[in-house]
Amino acid sequence: MNLLKNEIETLKVLFLHDNATKSEIAEKSRLSTFVVSTAIESLIKKGLVEVSKETLSKRGRPSNLYQIRLESGYFLGISADINSFNVVLIDTSNKVLGEKVYPTCSIEVSEKENKKKIDNFIEKLLFAIDDFIGNNSIYVDSIHTIGLGIPGIIDTEKGIWLRGLRVPGIEDINIRKIIKDKYKKNVVIEDVARTVTYYEKAVGNGRNTTNFILLHMGFGVGGGIVINNELYRGSYGFAGEIGHMAVEPSGYRCHCGNVGCLETVASVDGILHHLNDRMNEVIVSKMHSHDFHLKEFKSLEEVLEAARKGDTFTRSVLSDIGTLIGDACSNLVLFFNPERIIISGPNLILADFLKDAIHQRIKNKVVSELLRKFELIFSRYSSNHEAYGCLLYTSPSPRDLSTSRMPSSA
């Protein structure tokens, strides 16, 4: 079923609100009332929208409330990282109908293999969508929108994956066109960290918060900035690249080409590099008296195990990493004066061993007047938050997400 842009915008509003009048839809979608009326009439004929009940307008006149017809269609959200695709399906009432994780290919390849691996990456993405649709007995025609969250630098307006950064070889790939050409659906593309920002604004720690910053720590490090209830994109749509803020001038070289970016400290690889390199510098660590017998840490789970068992070396390095994260957060507080900084992402499994150093660094570096009402919050992260955020990105803007019925992270 082909939908016009104005019809899609109308559905976006109704998707996150149980009932809305034409004037309310117009206000939230920023369309004229005439355009909304035309869209509503068309959507009713297509069987996607129905009148839910009659109400009175602010002037006391009878006015219809509209809603999306239950079981009239679905929304598909996919988040991608280095190792997997997470696919989530919801219906028009925001009920989660299914979720599945699909492995991706390894991207640690030589330059000459990049094209082959990129094709494999996209092939597996399309396979994940096909398999998920098939296993859930869904007709492609019943899907309204596909949302995709990906790492790197994204031109969300054009749907182009400009640079993969941690996905080598990605350059100017029109990923939206690839998906749209195959499935003939409305497709929205967003940076994966911003999808989590949408999620937190809708149902998490950003609800009822006018100004906040989201710091997402996973295989990469990114962020989202919400100012006056709207996601701030900057002049050209790239605001929020917090992971490429320099925090360690003598540190590691980043995938972006610079040295000492926050991503080289707080990403999965960054944390492991710091621990393993420092391990080579020490002669004795309490860890070696435990039953680990590790030459190096290979995962954050191993790091967590050592820290929980009291290894002083591991805890010390994590505290140093927390201090550097605190440097970045301090700068964000000074630059933006937000109500909150929300930290989210897979790396929060180490939060208990990072948070004290982060708090202390902010306290030491930021003038007290800016911290009187400021809150640093660690989200109750789940691996599906990025995919849920992709679904929420299909709505007009974060300010319209307050009634979403997604599971909360607060």
TORKOL-4160 file (C-alpha; in steps of 0.2 Angstrom, whole numbers, padded with zeros to 4 digits, m for minus):
410
<pt num="1" X="0000" Y="0000" Z="0000"/>
<pt num="2" X="0008" Y="0017" Z="m0005"/>
<pt num="3" X="0005" Y="0031" Z="0006"/>
<pt num="4" X="0008" Y="0050" Z="0003"/>
<pt num="5" X="0019" Y="0060" Z="0014"/>
<pt num="6" X="0005" Y="0069" Z="0023"/>
<pt num="7" X="m0003" Y="0052" Z="0026"/>
<pt num="8" X="0012" Y="0046" Z="0034"/>
<pt num="9" X="0014" Y="0061" Z="0045"/>
<pt num="10" X="m0004" Y="0059" Z="0051"/>
<pt num="11" X="m0001" Y="0041" Z="0055"/>
<pt num="12" X="0015" Y="0046" Z="0065"/>
<pt num="13" X="0004" Y="0056" Z="0076"/>
<pt num="14" X="m0010" Y="0044" Z="0078"/>
<pt num="15" X="0003" Y="0030" Z="0081"/>
<pt num="16" X="0008" Y="0037" Z="0098"/>
<pt num="17" X="m0008" Y="0044" Z="0104"/>
<pt num="18" X="m0024" Y="0034" Z="0107"/>
<pt num="19" X="m0036" Y="0048" Z="0101"/>
<pt num="20" X="m0033" Y="0064" Z="0092"/>
<pt num="21" X="m0044" Y="0077" Z="0083"/>
<pt num="22" X="m0039" Y="0084" Z="0066"/>
<pt num="23" X="m0033" Y="0101" Z="0074"/>
<pt num="24" X="m0023" Y="0091" Z="0087"/>
<pt num="25" X="m0015" Y="0081" Z="0072"/>
<pt num="26" X="m0012" Y="0097" Z="0063"/>
<pt num="27" X="m0003" Y="0105" Z="0078"/>
<pt num="28" X="0008" Y="0090" Z="0081"/>
<pt num="29" X="0012" Y="0086" Z="0063"/>
<pt num="30" X="0014" Y="0104" Z="0058"/>
<pt num="31" X="0002" Y="0102" Z="0044"/>
<pt num="32" X="m0012" Y="0113" Z="0040"/>
<pt num="33" X="m0030" Y="0107" Z="0045"/>
<pt num="34" X="m0035" Y="0106" Z="0027"/>
<pt num="35" X="m0021" Y="0094" Z="0023"/>
<pt num="36" X="m0024" Y="0083" Z="0038"/>
<pt num="37" X="m0043" Y="0082" Z="0034"/>
<pt num="38" X="m0038" Y="0076" Z="0016"/>
<pt num="39" X="m0026" Y="0064" Z="0023"/>
<pt num="40" X="m0038" Y="0057" Z="0036"/>
<pt num="41" X="m0052" Y="0055" Z="0023"/>
<pt num="42" X="m0039" Y="0045" Z="0012"/>
<pt num="43" X="m0033" Y="0034" Z="0027"/>
<pt num="44" X="m0051" Y="0030" Z="0031"/>
<pt num="45" X="m0054" Y="0024" Z="0014"/>
<pt num="46" X="m0038" Y="0013" Z="0014"/>
<pt num="47" X="m0044" Y="0005" Z="0031"/>
<pt num="48" X="m0030" Y="0012" Z="0041"/>
<pt num="49" X="m0039" Y="0025" Z="0052"/>
<pt num="50" X="m0056" Y="0026" Z="0060"/>
<pt num="51" X="m0067" Y="0037" Z="0070"/>
<pt num="52" X="m0065" Y="0032" Z="0089"/>
<pt num="53" X="m0078" Y="0043" Z="0096"/>
<pt num="54" X="m0086" Y="0061" Z="0096"/>
<pt num="55" X="m0080" Y="0075" Z="0108"/>
<pt num="56" X="m0082" Y="0093" Z="0109"/>
<pt num="57" X="m0069" Y="0106" Z="0103"/>
<pt num="58" X="m0062" Y="0120" Z="0113"/>
<pt num="59" X="m0076" Y="0131" Z="0106"/>
<pt num="60" X="m0089" Y="0118" Z="0111"/>
<pt num="61" X="m0092" Y="0111" Z="0093"/>
<pt num="62" X="m0094" Y="0093" Z="0090"/>
<pt num="63" X="m0077" Y="0085" Z="0084"/>
<pt num="64" X="m0072" Y="0068" Z="0080"/>
<pt num="65" X="m0057" Y="0059" Z="0088"/>
<pt num="66" X="m0047" Y="0048" Z="0076"/>
<pt num="67" X="m0037" Y="0032" Z="0079"/>
<pt num="68" X="m0027" Y="0020" Z="0069"/>
<pt num="69" X="m0037" Y="0004" Z="0067"/>
<pt num="70" X="m0031" Y="m0010" Z="0077"/>
<pt num="71" X="m0022" Y="m0024" Z="0067"/>
<pt num="72" X="m0022" Y="m0012" Z="0052"/>
<pt num="73" X="m0003" Y="m0013" Z="0051"/>
<pt num="74" X="0014" Y="m0015" Z="0059"/>
<pt num="75" X="0030" Y="m0005" Z="0062"/>
<pt num="76" X="0047" Y="m0013" Z="0061"/>
<pt num="77" X="0062" Y="m0007" Z="0070"/>
<pt num="78" X="0080" Y="m0013" Z="0067"/>
<pt num="79" X="0096" Y="m0008" Z="0076"/>
<pt num="80" X="0113" Y="m0013" Z="0070"/>
<pt num="81" X="0130" Y="m0014" Z="0079"/>
<pt num="82" X="0146" Y="m0023" Z="0075"/>
<pt num="83" X="0140" Y="m0040" Z="0080"/>
<pt num="84" X="0121" Y="m0041" Z="0078"/>
<pt num="85" X="0104" Y="m0034" Z="0071"/>
<pt num="86" X="0090" Y="m0033" Z="0084"/>
<pt num="87" X="0073" Y="m0033" Z="0075"/>
<pt num="88" X="0057" Y="m0028" Z="0084"/>
<pt num="89" X="0039" Y="m0028" Z="0078"/>
<pt num="90" X="0025" Y="m0018" Z="0085"/>
<pt num="91" X="0007" Y="m0016" Z="0080"/>
<pt num="92" X="m0003" Y="0001" Z="0079"/>
<pt num="93" X="m0007" Y="0000" Z="0097"/>
<pt num="94" X="0012" Y="0000" Z="0102"/>
<pt num="95" X="0010" Y="m0019" Z="0107"/>
<pt num="96" X="0027" Y="m0028" Z="0105"/>
<pt num="97" X="0023" Y="m0043" Z="0094"/>
<pt num="98" X="0040" Y="m0050" Z="0092"/>
<pt num="99" X="0059" Y="m0048" Z="0094"/>
<pt num="100" X="0074" Y="m0057" Z="0087"/>
<pt num="101" X="0093" Y="m0055" Z="0087"/>
<pt num="102" X="0103" Y="m0059" Z="0071"/>
<pt num="103" X="0122" Y="m0061" Z="0070"/>
<pt num="104" X="0131" Y="m0050" Z="0058"/>
<pt num="105" X="0148" Y="m0054" Z="0050"/>
<pt num="106" X="0165" Y="m0049" Z="0057"/>
<pt num="107" X="0171" Y="m0033" Z="0051"/>
<pt num="108" X="0189" Y="m0035" Z="0055"/>
<pt num="109" X="0195" Y="m0037" Z="0037"/>
<pt num="110" X="0208" Y="m0030" Z="0026"/>
<pt num="111" X="0204" Y="m0015" Z="0015"/>
<pt num="112" X="0203" Y="m0026" Z="m0001"/>
<pt num="113" X="0190" Y="m0036" Z="0007"/>
<pt num="114" X="0179" Y="m0022" Z="0013"/>
<pt num="115" X="0167" Y="m0021" Z="m0002"/>
<pt num="116" X="0164" Y="m0040" Z="0000"/>
<pt num="117" X="0161" Y="m0038" Z="0018"/>
<pt num="118" X="0150" Y="m0022" Z="0016"/>
<pt num="119" X="0139" Y="m0032" Z="0004"/>
<pt num="120" X="0138" Y="m0046" Z="0016"/>
<pt num="121" X="0133" Y="m0034" Z="0030"/>
<pt num="122" X="0119" Y="m0027" Z="0019"/>
<pt num="123" X="0114" Y="m0045" Z="0013"/>
<pt num="124" X="0112" Y="m0050" Z="0031"/>
<pt num="125" X="0102" Y="m0035" Z="0036"/>
<pt num="126" X="0090" Y="m0039" Z="0022"/>
<pt num="127" X="0090" Y="m0057" Z="0027"/>
<pt num="128" X="0086" Y="m0053" Z="0045"/>
<pt num="129" X="0071" Y="m0042" Z="0039"/>
<pt num="130" X="0065" Y="m0056" Z="0027"/>
<pt num="131" X="0067" Y="m0070" Z="0040"/>
<pt num="132" X="0058" Y="m0060" Z="0054"/>
<pt num="133" X="0044" Y="m0055" Z="0042"/>
<pt num="134" X="0042" Y="m0073" Z="0037"/>
<pt num="135" X="0043" Y="m0081" Z="0055"/>
<pt num="136" X="0030" Y="m0069" Z="0061"/>
<pt num="137" X="0018" Y="m0072" Z="0046"/>
<pt num="138" X="0017" Y="m0054" Z="0041"/>
<pt num="139" X="0013" Y="m0047" Z="0024"/>
<pt num="140" X="0025" Y="m0034" Z="0018"/>
<pt num="141" X="0010" Y="m0024" Z="0013"/>
<pt num="142" X="0004" Y="m0022" Z="0031"/>
<pt num="143" X="0020" Y="m0014" Z="0037"/>
<pt num="144" X="0019" Y="0005" Z="0038"/>
<pt num="145" X="0036" Y="0010" Z="0042"/>
<pt num="146" X="0054" Y="0002" Z="0044"/>
<pt num="147" X="0066" Y="0011" Z="0055"/>
<pt num="148" X="0084" Y="0008" Z="0055"/>
<pt num="149" X="0097" Y="0013" Z="0068"/>
<pt num="150" X="0115" Y="0012" Z="0063"/>
<pt num="151" X="0132" Y="0017" Z="0069"/>
<pt num="152" X="0143" Y="0030" Z="0062"/>
<pt num="153" X="0139" Y="0047" Z="0053"/>
<pt num="154" X="0122" Y="0048" Z="0046"/>
<pt num="155" X="0113" Y="0060" Z="0034"/>
<pt num="156" X="0096" Y="0056" Z="0041"/>
<pt num="157" X="0087" Y="0068" Z="0029"/>
<pt num="158" X="0094" Y="0059" Z="0013"/>
<pt num="159" X="0095" Y="0042" Z="0022"/>
<pt num="160" X="0114" Y="0040" Z="0017"/>
<pt num="161" X="0126" Y="0031" Z="0028"/>
<pt num="162" X="0141" Y="0044" Z="0026"/>
<pt num="163" X="0154" Y="0035" Z="0036"/>
<pt num="164" X="0154" Y="0019" Z="0046"/>
<pt num="165" X="0168" Y="0023" Z="0057"/>
<pt num="166" X="0169" Y="0007" Z="0066"/>
<pt num="167" X="0162" Y="m0002" Z="0051"/>
<pt num="168" X="0177" Y="0000" Z="0039"/>
<pt num="169" X="0173" Y="0004" Z="0021"/>
<pt num="170" X="0156" Y="0012" Z="0023"/>
<pt num="171" X="0156" Y="0028" Z="0013"/>
<pt num="172" X="0141" Y="0037" Z="0005"/>
<pt num="173" X="0129" Y="0021" Z="0005"/>
<pt num="174" X="0111" Y="0026" Z="0002"/>
<pt num="175" X="0105" Y="0013" Z="0014"/>
<pt num="176" X="0087" Y="0020" Z="0014"/>
<pt num="177" X="0086" Y="0018" Z="m0005"/>
<pt num="178" X="0092" Y="0000" Z="m0004"/>
<pt num="179" X="0078" Y="m0005" Z="0009"/>
<pt num="180" X="0065" Y="0006" Z="0001"/>
<pt num="181" X="0068" Y="m0002" Z="m0016"/>
<pt num="182" X="0066" Y="m0019" Z="m0010"/>
<pt num="183" X="0051" Y="m0017" Z="0002"/>
<pt num="184" X="0042" Y="m0002" Z="m0006"/>
<pt num="185" X="0040" Y="0005" Z="0012"/>
<pt num="186" X="0043" Y="0021" Z="0021"/>
<pt num="187" X="0060" Y="0020" Z="0028"/>
<pt num="188" X="0068" Y="0031" Z="0041"/>
<pt num="189" X="0087" Y="0030" Z="0045"/>
<pt num="190" X="0095" Y="0037" Z="0061"/>
<pt num="191" X="0111" Y="0036" Z="0071"/>
<pt num="192" X="0110" Y="0022" Z="0084"/>
<pt num="193" X="0114" Y="0034" Z="0099"/>
<pt num="194" X="0100" Y="0046" Z="0094"/>
<pt num="195" X="0087" Y="0031" Z="0093"/>
<pt num="196" X="0091" Y="0028" Z="0112"/>
<pt num="197" X="0089" Y="0047" Z="0115"/>
<pt num="198" X="0071" Y="0045" Z="0107"/>
<pt num="199" X="0068" Y="0030" Z="0118"/>
<pt num="200" X="0073" Y="0039" Z="0134"/>
<pt num="201" X="0063" Y="0054" Z="0130"/>
<pt num="202" X="0048" Y="0044" Z="0126"/>
<pt num="203" X="0048" Y="0031" Z="0141"/>
<pt num="204" X="0064" Y="0033" Z="0150"/>
<pt num="205" X="0073" Y="0045" Z="0161"/>
<pt num="206" X="0070" Y="0059" Z="0148"/>
<pt num="207" X="0052" Y="0060" Z="0151"/>
<pt num="208" X="0046" Y="0077" Z="0158"/>
<pt num="209" X="0064" Y="0083" Z="0155"/>
<pt num="210" X="0065" Y="0098" Z="0144"/>
<pt num="211" X="0084" Y="0098" Z="0142"/>
<pt num="212" X="0095" Y="0083" Z="0143"/>
<pt num="213" X="0110" Y="0074" Z="0135"/>
<pt num="214" X="0111" Y="0056" Z="0131"/>
<pt num="215" X="0128" Y="0047" Z="0132"/>
<pt num="216" X="0128" Y="0030" Z="0123"/>
<pt num="217" X="0142" Y="0019" Z="0127"/>
<pt num="218" X="0144" Y="0002" Z="0117"/>
<pt num="219" X="0155" Y="m0004" Z="0103"/>
<pt num="220" X="0156" Y="0015" Z="0099"/>
<pt num="221" X="0151" Y="0030" Z="0109"/>
<pt num="222" X="0138" Y="0043" Z="0103"/>
<pt num="223" X="0125" Y="0054" Z="0110"/>
<pt num="224" X="0110" Y="0064" Z="0108"/>
<pt num="225" X="0106" Y="0082" Z="0113"/>
<pt num="226" X="0088" Y="0087" Z="0118"/>
<pt num="227" X="0085" Y="0106" Z="0120"/>
<pt num="228" X="0067" Y="0113" Z="0123"/>
<pt num="229" X="0060" Y="0095" Z="0121"/>
<pt num="230" X="0067" Y="0093" Z="0103"/>
<pt num="231" X="0082" Y="0084" Z="0097"/>
<pt num="232" X="0095" Y="0096" Z="0092"/>
<pt num="233" X="0104" Y="0092" Z="0076"/>
<pt num="234" X="0115" Y="0107" Z="0073"/>
<pt num="235" X="0116" Y="0116" Z="0056"/>
<pt num="236" X="0119" Y="0101" Z="0046"/>
<pt num="237" X="0112" Y="0087" Z="0056"/>
<pt num="238" X="0127" Y="0080" Z="0064"/>
<pt num="239" X="0126" Y="0087" Z="0082"/>
<pt num="240" X="0129" Y="0074" Z="0096"/>
<pt num="241" X="0145" Y="0066" Z="0090"/>
<pt num="242" X="0151" Y="0066" Z="0109"/>
<pt num="243" X="0162" Y="0051" Z="0106"/>
<pt num="244" X="0174" Y="0061" Z="0096"/>
<pt num="245" X="0177" Y="0074" Z="0110"/>
<pt num="246" X="0195" Y="0073" Z="0115"/>
<pt num="247" X="0198" Y="0068" Z="0133"/>
<pt num="248" X="0215" Y="0060" Z="0132"/>
<pt num="249" X="0228" Y="0069" Z="0122"/>
<pt num="250" X="0241" Y="0056" Z="0123"/>
<pt num="251" X="0229" Y="0041" Z="0121"/>
<pt num="252" X="0224" Y="0030" Z="0107"/>
<pt num="253" X="0220" Y="0034" Z="0089"/>
<pt num="254" X="0202" Y="0034" Z="0085"/>
<pt num="255" X="0193" Y="0027" Z="0070"/>
<pt num="256" X="0189" Y="0045" Z="0065"/>
<pt num="257" X="0208" Y="0049" Z="0063"/>
<pt num="258" X="0210" Y="0059" Z="0079"/>
<pt num="259" X="0219" Y="0054" Z="0095"/>
<pt num="260" X="0211" Y="0052" Z="0112"/>
<pt num="261" X="0193" Y="0053" Z="0108"/>
<pt num="262" X="0180" Y="0048" Z="0121"/>
<pt num="263" X="0177" Y="0033" Z="0110"/>
<pt num="264" X="0195" Y="0027" Z="0113"/>
<pt num="265" X="0191" Y="0027" Z="0131"/>
<pt num="266" X="0173" Y="0022" Z="0134"/>
<pt num="267" X="0169" Y="0010" Z="0120"/>
<pt num="268" X="0171" Y="m0009" Z="0122"/>
<pt num="269" X="0188" Y="m0009" Z="0113"/>
<pt num="270" X="0193" Y="0007" Z="0122"/>
<pt num="271" X="0190" Y="m0001" Z="0139"/>
<pt num="272" X="0198" Y="m0017" Z="0134"/>
<pt num="273" X="0214" Y="m0008" Z="0127"/>
<pt num="274" X="0216" Y="0002" Z="0142"/>
<pt num="275" X="0215" Y="m0013" Z="0154"/>
<pt num="276" X="0226" Y="m0025" Z="0143"/>
<pt num="277" X="0239" Y="m0012" Z="0140"/>
<pt num="278" X="0240" Y="m0007" Z="0158"/>
<pt num="279" X="0241" Y="m0025" Z="0163"/>
<pt num="280" X="0257" Y="m0027" Z="0153"/>
<pt num="281" X="0264" Y="m0013" Z="0163"/>
<pt num="282" X="0261" Y="m0021" Z="0180"/>
<pt num="283" X="0271" Y="m0035" Z="0188"/>
<pt num="284" X="0258" Y="m0041" Z="0201"/>
<pt num="285" X="0240" Y="m0040" Z="0201"/>
<pt num="286" X="0228" Y="m0048" Z="0213"/>
<pt num="287" X="0219" Y="m0055" Z="0198"/>
<pt num="288" X="0233" Y="m0067" Z="0195"/>
<pt num="289" X="0229" Y="m0075" Z="0212"/>
<pt num="290" X="0212" Y="m0079" Z="0207"/>
<pt num="291" X="0206" Y="m0093" Z="0195"/>
<pt num="292" X="0206" Y="m0082" Z="0179"/>
<pt num="293" X="0223" Y="m0086" Z="0172"/>
<pt num="294" X="0220" Y="m0073" Z="0158"/>
<pt num="295" X="0234" Y="m0066" Z="0148"/>
<pt num="296" X="0222" Y="m0052" Z="0142"/>
<pt num="297" X="0204" Y="m0047" Z="0144"/>
<pt num="298" X="0193" Y="m0052" Z="0129"/>
<pt num="299" X="0176" Y="m0046" Z="0134"/>
<pt num="300" X="0168" Y="m0034" Z="0146"/>
<pt num="301" X="0160" Y="m0049" Z="0155"/>
<pt num="302" X="0178" Y="m0055" Z="0160"/>
<pt num="303" X="0181" Y="m0037" Z="0166"/>
<pt num="304" X="0165" Y="m0037" Z="0176"/>
<pt num="305" X="0169" Y="m0054" Z="0184"/>
<pt num="306" X="0187" Y="m0048" Z="0190"/>
<pt num="307" X="0180" Y="m0031" Z="0197"/>
<pt num="308" X="0166" Y="m0040" Z="0206"/>
<pt num="309" X="0179" Y="m0052" Z="0214"/>
<pt num="310" X="0189" Y="m0037" Z="0221"/>
<pt num="311" X="0203" Y="m0036" Z="0209"/>
<pt num="312" X="0212" Y="m0020" Z="0213"/>
<pt num="313" X="0220" Y="m0018" Z="0196"/>
<pt num="314" X="0204" Y="m0019" Z="0187"/>
<pt num="315" X="0195" Y="m0008" Z="0198"/>
<pt num="316" X="0209" Y="0005" Z="0197"/>
<pt num="317" X="0209" Y="0006" Z="0178"/>
<pt num="318" X="0190" Y="0007" Z="0178"/>
<pt num="319" X="0191" Y="0021" Z="0190"/>
<pt num="320" X="0203" Y="0030" Z="0178"/>
<pt num="321" X="0191" Y="0027" Z="0164"/>
<pt num="322" X="0177" Y="0034" Z="0174"/>
<pt num="323" X="0187" Y="0050" Z="0177"/>
<pt num="324" X="0190" Y="0052" Z="0158"/>
<pt num="325" X="0171" Y="0050" Z="0155"/>
<pt num="326" X="0168" Y="0062" Z="0169"/>
<pt num="327" X="0179" Y="0075" Z="0160"/>
<pt num="328" X="0168" Y="0073" Z="0145"/>
<pt num="329" X="0152" Y="0075" Z="0155"/>
<pt num="330" X="0159" Y="0090" Z="0164"/>
<pt num="331" X="0162" Y="0099" Z="0147"/>
<pt num="332" X="0144" Y="0094" Z="0142"/>
<pt num="333" X="0137" Y="0102" Z="0158"/>
<pt num="334" X="0147" Y="0118" Z="0155"/>
<pt num="335" X="0142" Y="0119" Z="0137"/>
<pt num="336" X="0124" Y="0115" Z="0138"/>
<pt num="337" X="0118" Y="0117" Z="0156"/>
<pt num="338" X="0107" Y="0102" Z="0155"/>
<pt num="339" X="0095" Y="0096" Z="0168"/>
<pt num="340" X="0102" Y="0079" Z="0166"/>
<pt num="341" X="0115" Y="0068" Z="0158"/>
<pt num="342" X="0108" Y="0051" Z="0155"/>
<pt num="343" X="0121" Y="0037" Z="0152"/>
<pt num="344" X="0115" Y="0022" Z="0143"/>
<pt num="345" X="0122" Y="0007" Z="0132"/>
<pt num="346" X="0129" Y="m0010" Z="0134"/>
<pt num="347" X="0144" Y="m0004" Z="0143"/>
<pt num="348" X="0133" Y="0000" Z="0158"/>
<pt num="349" X="0137" Y="m0018" Z="0165"/>
<pt num="350" X="0152" Y="m0009" Z="0172"/>
<pt num="351" X="0142" Y="0006" Z="0179"/>
<pt num="352" X="0145" Y="0001" Z="0197"/>
<pt num="353" X="0164" Y="0003" Z="0195"/>
<pt num="354" X="0163" Y="0019" Z="0184"/>
<pt num="355" X="0150" Y="0030" Z="0192"/>
<pt num="356" X="0159" Y="0036" Z="0208"/>
<pt num="357" X="0174" Y="0042" Z="0197"/>
<pt num="358" X="0162" Y="0051" Z="0185"/>
<pt num="359" X="0152" Y="0059" Z="0199"/>
<pt num="360" X="0168" Y="0065" Z="0208"/>
<pt num="361" X="0175" Y="0072" Z="0192"/>
<pt num="362" X="0160" Y="0082" Z="0188"/>
<pt num="363" X="0159" Y="0089" Z="0205"/>
<pt num="364" X="0178" Y="0094" Z="0204"/>
<pt num="365" X="0177" Y="0102" Z="0187"/>
<pt num="366" X="0160" Y="0111" Z="0186"/>
<pt num="367" X="0156" Y="0126" Z="0196"/>
<pt num="368" X="0143" Y="0122" Z="0210"/>
<pt num="369" X="0130" Y="0134" Z="0203"/>
<pt num="370" X="0128" Y="0123" Z="0188"/>
<pt num="371" X="0126" Y="0107" Z="0198"/>
<pt num="372" X="0112" Y="0113" Z="0210"/>
<pt num="373" X="0098" Y="0105" Z="0200"/>
<pt num="374" X="0109" Y="0094" Z="0188"/>
<pt num="375" X="0107" Y="0075" Z="0189"/>
<pt num="376" X="0118" Y="0061" Z="0182"/>
<pt num="377" X="0107" Y="0046" Z="0178"/>
<pt num="378" X="0113" Y="0029" Z="0173"/>
<pt num="379" X="0099" Y="0021" Z="0163"/>
<pt num="380" X="0092" Y="0003" Z="0166"/>
<pt num="381" X="0098" Y="m0002" Z="0149"/>
<pt num="382" X="0092" Y="m0016" Z="0139"/>
<pt num="383" X="0098" Y="m0023" Z="0122"/>
<pt num="384" X="0082" Y="m0019" Z="0114"/>
<pt num="385" X="0082" Y="0000" Z="0118"/>
<pt num="386" X="0090" Y="0005" Z="0101"/>
<pt num="387" X="0077" Y="m0005" Z="0091"/>
<pt num="388" X="0063" Y="0002" Z="0101"/>
<pt num="389" X="0070" Y="0019" Z="0098"/>
<pt num="390" X="0070" Y="0016" Z="0079"/>
<pt num="391" X="0052" Y="0013" Z="0080"/>
<pt num="392" X="0049" Y="0029" Z="0090"/>
<pt num="393" X="0059" Y="0039" Z="0078"/>
<pt num="394" X="0045" Y="0037" Z="0066"/>
<pt num="395" X="0035" Y="0049" Z="0076"/>
<pt num="396" X="0036" Y="0068" Z="0072"/>
<pt num="397" X="0047" Y="0073" Z="0086"/>
<pt num="398" X="0052" Y="0068" Z="0104"/>
<pt num="399" X="0040" Y="0081" Z="0112"/>
<pt num="400" X="0026" Y="0070" Z="0105"/>
<pt num="401" X="0032" Y="0054" Z="0113"/>
<pt num="402" X="0026" Y="0056" Z="0131"/>
<pt num="403" X="0011" Y="0045" Z="0128"/>
<pt num="404" X="0020" Y="0030" Z="0121"/>
<pt num="405" X="0017" Y="0013" Z="0128"/>
<pt num="406" X="0034" Y="0006" Z="0126"/>
<pt num="407" X="0042" Y="m0003" Z="0141"/>
<pt num="408" X="0051" Y="0010" Z="0152"/>
<pt num="409" X="0070" Y="0012" Z="0157"/>
<pt num="410" X="0067" Y="0023" Z="0171"/>
